[in-house]
């Protein structure tokens, strides 16, 4: 009986190999050949899954978002909005090696967004996805009357988005200067500025 190949699993394994190359050598050193070697694939086998380096990089970047979204979908929410919001945010920040790797990949792509139109478009896609997620959280808190009366949903969404982005950069770049506990404490402190205390 012929072996059944899970093509999506193969593509993810190749993307994970691309992540390792990016983390070790930087985005400028990624090539189809190098990723094939890292993944243990022949160049021809890899090209069966990705026609070009741009296609490989696009899939690799989107896989970061996909993995984060998958984890968020599996969160056992408590029904307490503030607590659940912290659970969601915790999946976006580098609290373990998996999330640190995702943060470093995101930072590598973000660093090239200014000079590469394709990467800029992908980065903007992720940026909008994050903004939309934060806006939904803020809107739901307002709907449940759990925020201060003077909250500006648009400005608060932008501020929260910028805070999370900044903390990810700080911790991923200077782990000794911002511990994981300090990162989450900073987020909690910020939420206290516009959330009413839950009963």
PEFENPE-V566935 format. One record per backbone hydrogen bond with DSSP energy under -1.0 kcal/mol. NH is the residue of the N-H (numbers start at 0). CO is the residue of the C=O. Records with the same first field share a line. If there is no record, write none. Layout:
NH = CO / CO
This chain:
6 = 4
9 = 5
10 = 6
11 = 7
12 = 8
13 = 9
14 = 10
15 = 11
16 = 12
17 = 13
18 = 14
19 = 15
20 = 16
21 = 17
22 = 18
23 = 19
24 = 20
25 = 21
28 = 25
29 = 26
34 = 30
35 = 31
36 = 32
37 = 33
38 = 34
40 = 35
45 = 41
46 = 42
48 = 45
49 = 45
55 = 51
56 = 52
57 = 53
58 = 54
59 = 55
60 = 56
61 = 57
62 = 58
64 = 60
65 = 61
66 = 62
67 = 63
68 = 64
69 = 65
70 = 66
71 = 67
72 = 68
74 = 71
76 = 74
83 = 79
84 = 80
85 = 81
86 = 82
87 = 83
88 = 84
89 = 85
90 = 87
91 = 88
94 = 92
99 = 95
100 = 96
101 = 97
102 = 98
103 = 99
104 = 100
105 = 101
106 = 102
107 = 103
108 = 104
109 = 105
110 = 106
114 = 111
115 = 111
119 = 115
120 = 116
121 = 117
122 = 118
123 = 119
124 = 120
125 = 121
126 = 122
127 = 123
128 = 124
129 = 125
130 = 126
131 = 127
132 = 128
133 = 129
134 = 130
135 = 131
136 = 132
137 = 133
138 = 134
139 = 135
140 = 136
141 = 137
142 = 138
143 = 139
144 = 141
145 = 140
147 = 193
150 = 147
155 = 151
156 = 152
157 = 153
158 = 154
159 = 155
160 = 156
161 = 157
162 = 158
163 = 159
164 = 160
165 = 161
166 = 162
167 = 163
168 = 164
169 = 165
170 = 166
171 = 167
172 = 168
173 = 169
176 = 173
182 = 178
183 = 179
184 = 180
185 = 181
186 = 182
187 = 183
188 = 184
189 = 185
190 = 186
191 = 187
192 = 189
193 = 190
194 = 190
195 = 145
